[in-house]
Amino acid sequence: MIRGVTVGIPWANHLGKGRFGPGTTMTAMSTTAATGHDGGSAAADARPIRRLTADARRRQLFDVALSLFAEHGYSATTMDDIAEAAGVTKPLVYQHFESKRALYLELLDVVSHGLIDRIVQSTAAAEGPRQQVEFGFAGYFELMVDNELAFRLLYGRDAPDDAELGAALHRVEETIAQAIDPLIDAGLDPEHRLLLAHAVVGMAEGASRHWLDAHGGSPDGTAGGGAPGAQLDRAAEASRLAAQLADFAWAGLRQVHRI
């Protein structure tokens, strides 16, 4: 494993607001309580551990876990792997997250809320139903090309073979559909509107899986070595995807709006 992996979660303001927040972590060492910094025992592990505030360490572990889960899948990633990649001891990881399962579930929650926020913010400036469709797709695909790791966590081929984790992934899709539901304002009954919202989510998810398989960057979520031109290409790619799917989706939704 690569030690010192850092990715940077752009929706870090959601940390601790999910199913597993700081209040559910294991009791911190006395050094954390006394100084606000985490630490590690040199006797337990010879690797030097850079001191960070508890919040900064938690965010670092989130970044590292996201990278490893996205690249290797849930089953193949261990807490030992996360500790090694972060350059800390495994007991320190357990100070912040009670289990690998808890960490994975919180990551799903954080990523899904970040995606919903982006869609809501993107559609807020729309002046009509057609723009809502295109702006919503634009926000979705901009986030995808900028943060492949998050989308690989949600839609990667190596889905956890676990009923609870599978149900959590399903809840992510349900939550996104519920966020899209109010945007389909066509005088439909609630059940019909929610059905169409799920159809839109399925369309975006399918396109995301295809793009990640065919055009995605390196496993660590970078593109072209991080060259400026690569970032411009990815921005153009997000716009292209949004326009193409918006045209397709609106071809059907505008018929609904005529009913």
Secondary structure, 3 states (H helix, E strand, C coil): CCCCCCCCCCCHHHCCCCCCCHHHCCCCCHHHHHHCECCCCCCCCCCCCCCCEHHHHHHHHHHHHHHHHHHHCCCCCCHHHHHHHHCCCHHHHHHHCCCHHHHHHHHHHHHHHHHHHHHHHHHCCCCCHHHHHHHHHHHHHHHHHHCHHHHHHHHCCCCCCCHHHHHHHHHHHHHHHHHHHHHCCCCCCHHHHHHHHHHHHHHHHHHHHHHHHHHCCCCCCCCHHHCHHHHHHHHHHHHHHHHHHHHHHHHHHHHHHHC
